[in-house]
Amino acid sequence: MTARVLPRRTVLAWGLCAAAAMLLPGCGGSEPDTLAGLREAGRVRVGFADEPPYAYLDAEGRLVGSEVAVASTIFGRLGIAELVPVKVAFDDLIPALEDGRVDAIVAGMFITPDRCARVAFSEPTYAAPAVLAVPAGNPRGFTRYRDLREAGGVVGVLAGSVEAQHARGAGIPDDHIVEAAEPVDLVALLSTGAVDAFALSSLSVRSLQAASGGAPFEVTDPFIPLVDGRPAVGAGGFAFRRGDDGLRTAVNAELARLRQEGSLEALVEPYGLRARELVPAASLTADELCAVTR
């Protein structure tokens, strides 16, 4: 799906109207129906952080990715034909949703209790274990966060990511954690020796390797991180503003239909997702992840 970027003035005005809807009669009354407003507009502003395979701009500047493919289909079925991409840094995605710059986050964001306190997640769209990317040959033998902690290694993570939380929860001190804005920055940090490894989901690292034609790093076997002694299951979904219950419920209903029809795998397969990412997600709920993921 080709996503058309609206003029900045239009986007800002729409954001201000959405934020002020409860105060300004001209913006839709005292209890605005977000889903109805999006249907009327025929478009939805989606926040993304340019992270393959979830949501990113291709060589022609089009918004693509596994989450985009699913979101495009779901919103299309809901009568919202156009996804308007709004690129922000990963750690600014939730603030962008909260202050009205975007209507939804479509970025493969993991569902965690801290995030659930601020936004409302759809049911999981996928699940993915963690991996470490290490120099070719893995000279220091790192396989998981514990190894880095015990050896005093330095790990790279995306700013605001679950991996950053997991690294800290596994006991790696802040001065041994380097945060980057985008996945490609992590590759650069590893190649220059600024970090000993970087951590991402297995899907993200596979995409980085594929995009580079075989990135000059090695990938560890997938693992489930132990955070504060507990396994941290990684599963992601779409995020909405708290209170946008009608929109979230409608999206969840269409996501369930895609699973029942067997259509979900066909949508995400071009981006490297398989049953191993979809089947575990189907057995989880957002409520469970909000309660137990650490």
N, C-alpha and C positions, 0 to 999 in steps of 0.2 A: 504494500500500500504506500503510495506517495503522499507524504504529509506536507501540507502547505503551511508556511509560517505566516501568521497574520502580522499586519503592521503593528509596530510597538505601541502606537497610540491606542489602537483597538484593543490589544491585549491588556494594557494598563487600565483602560476604562472598564473593561469587563471585570478585571480583578477587583477594582475599587467598588464596582457595583455589587459584586458577590459579597465582599467583606462588609458592605454597608446595608445589606438587604434587610436586616432587622430594624434599621433606623430610618431608611429612606423609602417612602411609599413608591417612588418611581422605580425602585429596584426590585419590586416583586412582593411587597407585603410583609407582614410580621413573621410568617412561617414559610419561607421560600421552599419550593420543591426543586431540589437540585436536578433530579432526573428530568423533570418536565422542562426546566430551563435549558438543559443540554439538548434535549430533543428539539425544542423550538429553535435553538441556535444551529443545530445540525453539526456541532463540533464539540470536542472536549480537549482541553489543554492537559497534556500529560507530561509530567516531570520525568526526566531520565538523566543518567550520568555517563552516557557513552561507554557502556561496558558490555562487550560481547560475552555470551551470545544473547543476553537478555534484551537490551535496547541500545541501539547505536546508529550512527549515521554511516551509510555505505559510501562508496567512492563518488556517487552522484548526489550525495547530500540527502538521501531519502532515509527516513526513520524505519529501521528494520530490526529484527531480532525475534527470539522465541516468545518473549512476553508481549511484544508488539503484535505478532501474528495472532496470538490468543485474544488480546485486547481489541484488535481491529474487528475480529469476528464477533466478539461479544457485543461491543458497542454498536456494530452494524445491525445486529439483530434487535437491539434496543432502539433503533431508529436514529442513531447518531453516526453519521457517515464518515466524519473526518476527525482524525487525530492530529492535533496541533502540537508539535514537539517543542518543549521548553527545556533546554539543556542547562543543568546546574551541577555544581560539585556534589558528590554523593552526600557529604555531611550537611548540605543545604537543602536536601530534598524535602525533609519533613518541615523545616521552616517555610519553604516555598508553598507547601500545601496549607499550612496553618494560616499564612498571611494572604492567601488568595491568588498567588501567582500561577498556581496550577489547580486543576480540579481532581486529579488523581496522580498517584505515583505508579509508573509502569517501568520498573527498573530491576525486577528480580529481587526486591528487598526482602531479607530474611525477617521472619516474624519472631519478635522477642518481647518479653514483658516490658522492658523500658520503652520500646517503640509503641507497644499497645497502650501505654498510658497516655500517648499523645495523638495517635491516629487509629482508625478502624481498618483492619485488614480483611481482605477477601479470604475465602478458604484457600489453602495452599495450591499453587499451580504446578509446583515441582519440588523435589527434594534433592539435595546434593551434599555429599561429604566434603570435607576439607582436604587439601593437599598442600605440600610445600614445593615450591620451585627452588632448586638448588643448582650450583654450578655443575657443569658436565662432569660425570664421574663421582659426584657427591663426596668430595674429599674429606669432609668432616662427619659424614655418616648421619646427617640429620634426617629423621623420619617423622617427627611430630614436635609439638611445642615443648614437651618435657625435655627433649634432647637439647634444644636451644637454650632453655633455662639452665640446665645443668652445666653446659659448656660455656655459658656466658656469651652466646651468639646473639647477633643483631638480626631482627626480623623486620621486613617491610610489610605494611598493610595499607589498605585504603583508609583515608581519614573518615571516621564515622561509621566504619564497617563493623560487621559482626566479628570478623577476624581480629580487629583491634581489641574488641571486648574479650574475645577468647584468649588472645595472647596475654592480656593482663590477668585474666582469671586463672590462667595456667601458671602464673607466678613470674612472668617475664617483666622485669622492671621497665619503667617508662623510658629510661635512658638507653634501653636496648631495643626500643620500638621506633621505627621510622615511618611516619605517615606520608602517603602520597595522594595526589589529587585524582589520578587516573591510572588504570592498569598498566598502560605503556610506560608510565613513570617507574613502576616497580621493576620492569624489565631493565630499564636503564640503571637503576640503583644496584641491581644484582650484577650487571655486566661490569660496572665500575668498581665493585667490591665494597660499596657503601653499606650493603647489607649482606648477611651470610645466606639468607633465604627470604623468600616472600611467600605469604599465605593468601590463598584465595580459594573459592570453591573449585571443585574438579572441573566443572563446566567452563568457568572463566579461563582457567589455565589451558584447557584443551583448545579453546577459541584463540587465545593468544598465540599458541604454537602454530595453529593452522593459518592464522592471518600472516604470520611472519615467514611461512614456508619452512618451518622447522626452527623455532627459536633456539638460541644457543644455551639452553638450560635443560636440566633433567627434572622430572617430576616424580615425587614419592608416591607410594601406594596411598589410595584414599584412606582417611581415618575419621573417626568421630571424636572430636576434641573432648577432653575432660576438663571441665571448668569448675573450680572449687570442689573437685572430687566427683562431679556428676557428669554424665554424658550430655553433650549439647547437640541436639538434633538440629540440622540445618534445613529449613524449608522456607520458601518465599512465596509472596503473592502480591496482589495490587493493594495499594493503600488509599484510603479516603479520609476526609475530614470526619472527626467524631460528630455525630448528629446527622450525617448524610446516610441515614439508615435505609431509606428507600432505594438509593442508588446502589449501595452495597448489597442489599437483598436481591435486587434485580440481576446484578452481575453474578452473584453466587448461583442463582437459578440457571443462568445461561451456561456457567461453567459446569454445573452438574449435567446439563443437557449434552454438552460436548463430550463429557466422559461416557454418558450412557450411549451416545451414538457411535462411540469409538472414533470420534473425529479429532480428539486432542493430539494424539501422537502424530497424525499426518501434518498438523499445523506446525509442530515444533521440530519434527525430524530433520528438516533442512538445516537447522541450527545446531545439530549434534545431540539433541536430547533423545533418549530412548526410554523403554519401559522401566529401566532401572532408576530413572529419575521421576517417572510419573506414578508408578505403582505405590511406592512408599508415601508419596504426597496424598494419594487418594485415601489412605488409611489414617491420616492426621486431620485435625481441625484447627482452625485459627484459635479457638478458645483454649484448646489443649496447649498449643505452642505459646500462647500468651501467658499461660499459667506455669509451665514447667521449663521452658527453654532458658538456659542461663549462659 
